[in-house]
Amino acid sequence: MRCARRLWAHWQRPRGIWDRSIDRVTRVVRLGVFMATSGDFFDQPRVADAASDLFRDVFGADKMAVRLVIGVASLPLGMPVELEVIFEVAR
């Protein structure tokens, strides 16, 4: 899923004032996937599996938590997919 890959690419950018070290992530607390879909599309969970698979591959299955998948009529700025990711980060 391109959306999850872009989030990952953003995390990998050179570090500035904020420490974005991936090593500090202790778990994925929540992964929310919102998709703009028509009323006759029912495979939202299957599409969201790509984001779940990416985070599971990076952090491990034991660091995954809950996932929320919702199909909506539209998203801001005409985006097809929106991810809400909450990470637990060690100090």
N, C-alpha and C positions, 0 to 999 in steps of 0.2 A: 504494500500500500504506500503510495507516494507520500501521503501525509505523514506517516510514521517515519519514513526515511528522511523527510525534511527536518522533522524534529531531531532526529539523530544527528543529521549533518549540522544543525544549529549548535548542538551540544559540543560537537567536535571542533568548532571554531577556535581560533587562538584565544587564550584566556586574557581577559582584561582585569578590571577591578574586581569582578565577581569570579570566584573560584568555581569552575564548572567541572571539576574532576569527577569523572565517571566512577572512580574508585570509592567515592564517598557515598554513593547510592547504596542503601542497605536493603531497599525493597521498593516495588511498585505498589503503592497503596491502592490506587484506583486508576482504571483506564476507562474513560468514557468515549464512545464513538457515536457521533451524530452524523447521519447521512440524509441528504436531500434525495428522496425517492418518490416515485409515484405510488398511488394507492394499491396497485396490483403487483407490487414487488415485495416479496416476503423473505428474501435471502440476506437480510442485513447482517445476521450473525456470521454467515459464511464470509461475507466481504470483510467484516471486522477481524476475522481470524488472522489476516495478514499482519495487522498491527500487533495482535497478541503474540503471534509467532515470533515477530522481530524482537519484542521485549523479552520474551521467554528465552530466545537464543542468546541474547546479550547478557541478561541478568540471572538466568536459571529459573527453572520451574518453581523452586522453593521460595523465590523472592517475588512471585506474582500473587496478586490479591484479587479483588473483585473487578468485574468488567460489566459495563453498562452499554447496551447497544440500542439506539433509538433511531427510527426512521421519521423524518420530519418533512413538511411540505417545502420549506426553504430554509436556507442558512444565510447569515450576514454576508454581504458583498458577493452574493451568488456562488459561494464556495460549495463544492459538492460534498465535502467531508470536513468535519471538525473533530479534533481530538482534544480531550481533556485528560491530562496525565498528572497525577499527584505522586511524587516520589518522596520516600523517607530518606533523608540525607544525614549522615553522621557529621558531627561537628569537627 
